Amino acid sequence: IAVIGYGSQGRGQSRNMADSGLNVIVGLREGGSSWQKAIDDGMNVKTIEEAAEAADIIHILLPDETQEKVYKEQIAPYVEAGNTISFSHGYNIHFGLIDPAEDVNIVMFAPKGPGSMVRRTYEEGFGIPGLVAVERDATGDALQLALGMAKACGLTKAGVLETTFQEETETDLFGEQTVLCGGITELINAGFTTLVEAGYQPEIAYFETCHEVKLIVDLIYEKGFAGMWHDVSNTAEYGGLTRGKRIITQEAKDGMKTVLKEIQDGTFKKQWAEENATDGANLKEMRAAQEQEDIEIVGARLRKACGLQKDD
C-alpha cells in the first residue's frame, strides 16, 4: 500500500496500517517538508513515482486541489490493471478530476475525524468511526480491500458505514460550509459583534459566544441534544428552545439549500478550481481580513492569558 502524502491523515493512517502489519510505503516529494518526519517515524519512504510503481494499492491523501496534477503526472504512468486507487475523500473522483482506467478499482475509506485522533485512538486500542465506499469494483473484491484498510486503521472497532463517493463528497462539503466551518464561525462572530456593539466588554462577549462553544459541543458529542439540554440550566434550556429558531430562520435554511445546490451542480467545484488557478488570491485576502477581526484579536489575547494558546 502506497500512502501518498504525510499530512495529518497521511501520517496517522500510514502508521496505523503499518503497525497493523500491512506493507506500507509512504510516497513523498524527495526532500520535502515531510520526508524526514516520515523517516524519523520509521516509515518506508520513497518518491511518489517509486511508491506508485511498487504498490498494489495507491491511497491518495494529498490536498484536494493538488491531487489531479500529481495523479496525472506522477501516479497514473505506474498504475497497472488490477491495482486499487484509494482515497479518504471523494472530491476528485466524484467531480471527474481523476479518472483511472476501467480495469482499476476505485475505493474510499474515510475516518470521521482528524488524523491525530485516528492515531491517538488506535494507540489507545480503539478507533474512530469511518466510511467506506466503492466507485468501481474491477477485481471483485474492492469492498473487502476497503474494509481491510479501514480495519487496519482501527475504524472498524468503532464502526464503519457504507456510502458512495457522491454522498460522501456532497455531504462533507455541505457540512463544512454550512455548519462545521462556515456556519459556526459566522454564528459566533455575529453573536460577539452584537454584544460588543451593545456596549458589553469584548472579553465577556468572547467568553459567552466563543469560548463556551467547546463545552456545549462536547456535551452534544457525548450525549446528543437531549443530554446537553439536561446538563445545562433550566434557564438555558428554555431560552435556547424558545429563541434558537429566531436565529436559524427559514431564510437560513433556504441559504443552506442554495449552498447544497451549488455543491451538487458543480458551481462550487468551478469556483474552487478558479480560486486555485490564481494561487488562492481571494483565499489569502479572506485569511488576512479574518485575522484582523475584533474577535480574533480579543480571542488570541484571552487564550494566551488563560494558557490555552502558546506562541508559535
C-alpha positions in Angstrom: 0.0 0.0 0.0 1.5 3.3 -1.1 0.2 6.2 1.0 0.7 9.4 -1.0 1.1 12.3 1.4 2.1 12.7 5.0 -0.1 15.4 6.4 -2.4 14.8 9.4 -4.3 11.9 7.7 -1.3 10.5 5.9 0.7 10.3 9.0 -2.0 8.8 11.2 -3.3 6.3 8.7 0.0 5.1 7.4 1.4 4.5 10.9 -1.7 2.6 11.9 -1.7 0.4 8.9 2.0 -0.3 9.3 1.5 -1.1 13.0 -1.3 -3.5 12.0 1.1 -5.5 9.8 0.4 -4.1 6.4 3.2 -3.4 3.9 3.1 0.4 3.8 5.2 2.7 1.6 4.9 6.4 2.1 5.2 8.3 -1.2 6.5 11.9 -0.9 8.4 14.6 -2.7 12.0 13.9 -2.0 13.5 16.4 0.3 10.0 17.9 1.1 8.9 19.0 4.5 7.5 15.6 5.4 10.3 13.4 4.0 12.5 13.4 7.1 9.5 13.3 9.5 8.3 10.1 7.9 11.7 8.5 8.1 12.0 9.5 11.7 8.6 7.8 12.3 10.2 4.6 11.0 8.2 4.5 7.7 9.4 3.1 4.4 9.7 6.3 2.4 10.1 6.6 -1.4 9.4 9.2 -4.1 5.8 9.3 -5.3 6.7 7.7 -8.5 8.6 4.9 -6.8 5.8 4.3 -4.4 3.2 4.2 -7.1 5.2 1.7 -9.2 5.8 -0.6 -6.2 2.3 -0.7 -4.8 -0.9 -2.7 -5.5 -3.0 -0.2 -3.6 -2.3 3.6 -4.0 -4.0 5.6 -1.2 -4.0 9.3 -2.1 -4.1 11.6 0.9 -2.9 14.9 -0.7 -5.0 18.1 -0.6 -8.0 18.1 -2.9 -6.6 20.9 -5.1 -3.3 19.1 -5.8 -4.5 15.5 -6.3 -5.4 15.8 -10.0 -2.0 17.2 -11.1 0.0 14.7 -9.0 -2.1 11.8 -10.1 -1.7 12.5 -13.8 2.0 13.3 -13.7 3.4 11.1 -11.0 1.0 8.2 -10.3 -1.0 7.4 -13.5 2.0 6.2 -15.5 2.6 3.4 -13.0 -0.9 2.2 -12.4 -1.5 -1.3 -13.7 -4.6 -3.4 -14.3 -5.9 -4.8 -11.1 -4.5 -2.1 -8.9 -6.6 -0.1 -6.5 -6.8 3.6 -6.2 -8.0 4.7 -2.8 -9.0 8.0 -1.2 -10.3 9.3 2.1 -12.4 12.0 0.4 -14.4 11.5 -2.8 -13.9 15.0 -4.3 -11.6 14.3 -7.2 -13.4 11.1 -8.3 -16.9 12.5 -7.9 -16.2 15.6 -9.9 -14.3 13.6 -12.6 -10.9 15.2 -12.0 -9.2 11.8 -11.6 -10.5 9.0 -13.9 -8.4 5.8 -13.6 -8.7 3.1 -16.3 -11.7 0.7 -16.3 -9.5 -2.2 -15.0 -8.6 -0.4 -11.8 -10.6 -0.4 -8.5 -11.6 2.9 -7.0 -12.4 2.8 -3.3 -12.6 5.0 -0.3 -12.2 4.6 3.5 -12.6 7.8 5.4 -12.1 8.3 9.1 -14.7 10.8 10.6 -12.1 12.7 12.5 -8.6 14.4 12.2 -5.5 12.3 11.6 -4.3 13.0 15.1 -7.4 11.3 16.5 -7.0 8.4 14.1 -3.6 7.8 15.6 -4.4 8.5 19.2 -7.4 6.3 19.4 -5.6 3.5 17.7 -2.8 3.7 20.2 -5.4 3.6 23.0 -6.7 0.3 21.5 -9.8 1.6 19.9 -10.6 3.8 16.9 -12.9 6.4 15.4 -15.9 5.7 13.1 -15.5 5.8 9.4 -17.0 5.4 6.0 -16.2 3.0 3.1 -17.3 3.3 -0.5 -16.6 1.6 -3.8 -16.9 3.6 -7.0 -15.5 0.8 -9.2 -15.0 -2.9 -8.5 -12.8 -4.1 -11.2 -11.4 -7.1 -9.3 -14.5 -8.3 -7.5 -13.0 -7.7 -4.0 -12.8 -3.9 -3.8 -15.1 -3.6 -0.8 -13.1 -6.2 1.1 -9.9 -4.2 0.3 -11.5 -1.0 1.6 -12.8 -2.7 4.7 -9.4 -4.3 5.3 -7.6 -0.9 5.2 -10.3 0.6 7.4 -9.8 -2.3 9.9 -6.0 -1.8 9.9 -6.6 1.9 10.7 -8.8 1.0 13.7 -12.0 2.3 12.2 -14.0 -1.0 12.4 -13.6 -1.1 16.2 -15.8 2.0 16.3 -17.8 1.1 13.3 -18.0 1.9 9.6 -20.9 2.9 7.3 -21.1 2.1 3.7 -21.7 5.1 1.4 -21.0 6.3 -2.1 -18.4 8.8 -3.4 -21.2 11.1 -4.3 -22.9 11.0 -0.9 -19.6 11.4 1.0 -18.4 14.3 -1.1 -21.6 16.3 -1.2 -22.5 15.8 2.5 -18.9 16.5 3.5 -18.7 19.8 1.6 -22.2 20.8 2.8 -21.3 20.1 6.5 -18.1 22.1 6.2 -19.7 25.1 4.5 -23.0 25.4 6.4 -22.3 24.1 9.9 -18.8 23.0 10.9 -16.7 25.7 9.5 -18.6 28.4 7.6 -21.8 28.4 9.7 -20.4 28.2 13.2 -17.7 30.9 12.7 -20.3 33.3 11.2 -22.7 32.5 14.1 -20.1 33.0 16.7 -18.8 36.3 15.2 -22.4 37.6 14.8 -23.1 36.9 18.5 -19.8 38.5 19.6 -20.4 41.6 17.4 -23.9 42.0 18.7 -22.8 42.1 22.3 -19.8 44.4 21.6 -21.9 46.9 19.6 -24.4 46.9 22.5 -21.6 48.1 24.8 -20.5 45.0 26.6 -16.9 44.2 27.2 -15.3 42.3 24.3 -13.7 39.9 26.7 -17.0 39.0 28.2 -18.6 38.7 24.8 -15.8 36.4 23.7 -16.3 34.0 26.6 -20.1 34.0 26.2 -20.2 33.4 22.4 -17.0 31.6 21.5 -15.1 30.1 24.5 -18.0 28.2 25.8 -18.9 26.7 22.4 -16.5 23.9 23.0 -18.2 23.0 26.3 -21.6 22.7 24.6 -20.3 20.9 21.6 -18.6 18.3 23.8 -21.8 17.7 25.6 -23.7 17.2 22.3 -20.9 15.0 21.0 -21.1 12.8 24.1 -24.8 12.9 24.9 -26.8 14.3 22.0 -29.1 17.3 22.1 -31.3 15.8 24.9 -28.2 15.1 27.1 -26.9 18.6 26.5 -30.2 20.2 27.5 -30.3 18.0 30.6 -26.8 19.2 31.7 -27.3 22.9 31.2 -29.5 25.0 33.4 -33.3 25.1 33.0 -33.0 28.8 32.1 -30.5 28.0 29.3 -32.7 25.2 28.1 -35.9 27.3 28.0 -34.1 30.2 26.4 -32.4 28.1 23.8 -35.5 26.2 22.8 -37.7 29.3 22.6 -35.2 31.6 20.9 -33.0 29.4 18.7 -35.4 29.3 15.8 -35.4 33.1 15.7 -31.7 32.8 14.7 -31.8 29.8 12.3 -34.8 31.0 10.4 -36.4 29.8 7.2 -34.1 32.3 5.4 -31.1 30.5 6.9 -32.4 27.1 5.8 -33.1 28.4 2.3 -29.5 29.6 2.2 -28.4 26.0 3.1 -30.4 24.6 0.3 -28.7 27.1 -2.1 -25.3 26.0 -0.9 -26.2 22.3 -1.3 -27.4 23.0 -4.9 -24.2 24.8 -5.7 -22.3 21.7 -4.5 -24.5 19.3 -6.4 -24.5 21.2 -9.7 -20.7 21.8 -9.8 -20.8 25.6 -9.1 -18.6 25.2 -6.0 -16.2 22.9 -7.8 -15.8 25.5 -10.6 -15.3 28.4 -8.2 -12.7 26.4 -6.2 -10.8 25.5 -9.4 -10.8 29.2 -10.5 -9.5 30.1 -7.0 -6.6 27.6 -7.3 -5.8 28.9 -10.8 -5.0 32.3 -9.1 -2.9 30.6 -6.4 -5.6 31.3 -3.9 -5.5 35.1 -4.2 -9.0 35.6 -2.8 -8.5 33.0 -0.1 -5.3 34.7 1.1 -7.2 38.0 1.2 -10.0 36.5 3.3 -7.5 34.9 5.7 -5.7 38.2 6.2 -9.1 40.0 6.7 -10.2 37.4 9.3 -7.0 37.8 11.3 -8.0 41.4 11.8 -11.5 40.7 13.1 -12.0 42.0 16.6 -13.0 38.5 17.8 -9.7 37.1 16.6 -7.6 39.9 18.3 -9.5 39.6 21.6 -9.6 35.8 21.5 -5.8 35.5 20.9 -5.1 37.7 23.9 -7.5 35.8 26.1 -6.4 32.3 25.0 -2.8 33.2 25.7 -3.7 34.7 29.1 -5.6 31.6 30.0 -2.8 29.3 28.9 -4.9 27.9 26.1 -2.7 29.2 23.2 1.1 29.2 23.1 3.3 31.3 21.0 4.5 29.5 17.8 
